[in-house]
Amino acid sequence: MPEPLRIAFLGCGFITSVHSRHLKALRTEIACSYASRDAARAAAYCRRHQGVASFGDYAQAIADPRIDAVIVAVPPRFHLEWTLAALAAGKHVLVEKPAFMSMADYEIVREARDRTNRVVLVGENDHYKPLAVTLRRLLAGHVIGDMVFAHFATIAKRLKSAGDWRNDEAMAGGDAFFEEGIHWLHLAGSLGPRIVPGTVHGYRPRASSEGPDSRIKSMMVAFQYDNGATGALYYSREIPSLLKGLRISKLFGRNGIITFESNGAFVIARGRGLPRV
């Protein structure tokens, strides 16, 4: 039996717990270790998730020859620093979204990746959701013909607590859209037609200081696709939504419409070769 892939989580927060729960099913293939600036916290995560080692320092985990790859799960402000450190130590890297603060940072990582011949992945799990796969299949099958408009909506009233580090834009790398809305921007740009660089424009409504969440919490993004279609994404974490979370998006084509719940609860397609809805 081959040796398991040995990974170390840098950061012991919510997303590390989520990944660890799913990785338990792959225990014979992936061995997990945990690193935190708080050694006791790392040890607790290691026990809870049946890991193999814990570290009280990120650099210590990266330097350990037993580790093959790291998952950078610290606040975005520190992503570039620890991604480069891991690559310099010969480790593969999966970095949580939002990966880096600027395009210049991406280019720095690209150069380091190529120089070290390591793999760098971004933890954009929505790319693989059944919703995304289904939408790609429908568009590739020309079910709605030429796409004309793409309307994406992800609106809910879900404020962060006052003590959440994401309220610090210097730590989080940006506002609420940067922290979470990028999931849907990625979905919009990964359906087949590609978003044309230089056509993306973001618009912020007047900010509100109501509630404990001090970030800017709403944005509308407009863009154009390389097939001539236009798109718009409406994102907010301060507006109540239907049924406490139901969010409806649509893809409009010259021969039909795809209507879907933005988190994948349902997809309804009306178009060529399909029953009328």
Secondary structure, DSSP 8 states (H G I E B T S, - for coil): ----EEEEEES-SHHHHHHHHHHGGGTTTEEEEEE-SSHHHHHHHHHHTT-SEEESSHHHHHH-TT--EEEE-S-GGGHHHHHHHHHHTT-EEEEESS--SSHHHHHHHHHHHHHHT--EEEE-GGGGSHHHHHHHHHHHTTTT-SEEEEEEEEE-B----TT-GGG-HHHHSSSHIIIIIHHHHHHHHSSSS-B-TT--EEE-------SS--S--EEEEEEEBTTS-EEEEEEESBS--BTTTB-EEEEEETTEEEEEETTSS-EEEESTTS---
